[in-house]
Amino acid sequence: MIAEIARQVLPAMSPGAILSDVGSVKRQIVADIAPHVPAGVCFIGGHPIAGTEHSGFEHALADLFENRICVLTPNADVDSRALDRLTSFWRQLGSRVIAMDVNAHDRIFAAISHLPHMVAFALVNAIVDMEGFDAGILQYSAGGFRDFTRIAASDPIMWRDIAMMNAPNILEAIGYMERSLATLRSAIQGNGADSIEEFFRTSSEARRSI
Amino acid sequence: MIAEIARQVLPAMSPGAILSDVGSVKRQIVADIAPHVPAGVCFIGGHPIAGTEHSGFEHALADLFENRICVLTPNADVDSRALDRLTSFWRQLGSRVIAMDVNAHDRIFAAISHLPHMVAFALVNAIVDMEGFDAGILQYSAGGFRDFTRIAASDPIMWRDIAMMNAPNILEAIGYMERSLATLRSAIQGNGADSIEEFFRTSSEARRSI
């Protein structure tokens, strides 16, 4: 989708122009766009770490990028003046700019962004699937559950595209999640008070360190 | 823990007194306390659906119970005047009181409260376990991940006790979660755009309906 739009825009771009994008996955988008970039035009992939569970112009926020990180994924042979200009653009919006390799980007965000979304979607479906489930029970849910599943209200189409474009890294991350859940299940099945507590303590301490 | 304290308190209670608790699991707590309740004293299990990821007096909030649900789990032979008094107590704190069977309570809260906590703890551990994990990557996490894992900072001891006391229902719920994640993994592995979108759409719509 992003690459398709880029291919429509690129032929109209003048030498010296810079093209960037804001997609959540970088390797495939960059690979799909790069061959179509005309001489003199510079393409640099980008991913501002900002947004809500809402999509579309009607949810625009003037300060969306303030104090947020924006990741750029320049190639090794990037035009350094173009990179400076794009960096300056994001800084003027209030963002902190970080350069990263496309593969490193996709693996890191599979872990800290895509996996939590996959898990939130799967959690809501697990509860809805439960035998005897009645939507009325959701009235009993407290703040924790609502915060937790807020991101499960995100756009299904956008997340379908992310899941498919970053499939290898997301599948790796889901594998870690499946093993983590299995470890917890075994500890509870085995009535292992110490193992259960240790599992929760590790998690609690890691989370507090953020 | 709660039952142990109750057994210490009960011998000092006068006829006409009411004992209740605020534990997150009800069947086992009620079963452990019931045999020790002296004649004339009424015990009614309770579970106010309120709280944060913080524990202890230092995190007390004056309006903690306002506009929250409080579940009570009276036995069939409960003294109706005692139930009225306890109901009135919670209403004066601003809560909406709902009576529920202990087993129904424990299964519902395994789904909408205990499972989300298990999943949050497991998610943080999954990310920490990832090969090549560097705590520095958590700086890139956006609001979604932080909201999502906020509850993973909850007290490990309290959650160990909940996991052990409500083990059968929590294991059932973890089973649903494992199957839900496996369904999603298969859809991504099979590159099934429609299946992936459908999975996310079901979840997104269920979540929005809360």
Interface residues (C-beta under 8 A of the other chain):
Chain A: I49 A50 G51 T52 E53 R68 I69 V71 I98 I108 F109 A111 I112 S113 L115 P116 H117 M118 V119 A120 F121 A122 L123 V124 N125 A126 I127 V128 D129 M130 F133 A135 I137 L138 Q139 Y140 S141 A142 G143 G144 F145 R146 D147 F148 T149 R150 I151 A152 A153 S154 D155 P156 I157 W159 R160 A163 M164 A167 I170 L171 E172 A173 I174 G175 Y176 M177 E178 R179 S180 L181 A182 T183 L184 R185 I188 Q189 N191 A193 I196 E197 F199 F200 R201 T202 S203 S204 A206 R207 R208 S209 I210
Chain B: I49 A50 G51 T52 E53 R68 I69 V71 I98 I108 F109 A111 I112 S113 L115 P116 H117 M118 V119 A120 F121 A122 L123 V124 N125 A126 I127 V128 D129 M130 F133 A135 I137 L138 Q139 Y140 S141 A142 G143 G144 F145 R146 D147 F148 T149 R150 I151 A152 A153 S154 D155 P156 I157 W159 R160 A163 M164 A167 I170 L171 E172 A173 I174 G175 Y176 M177 E178 R179 S180 L181 A182 T183 L184 R185 I188 Q189 N191 A193 I196 E197 F199 F200 R201 T202 S203 S204 A206 R207 R208 S209 I210
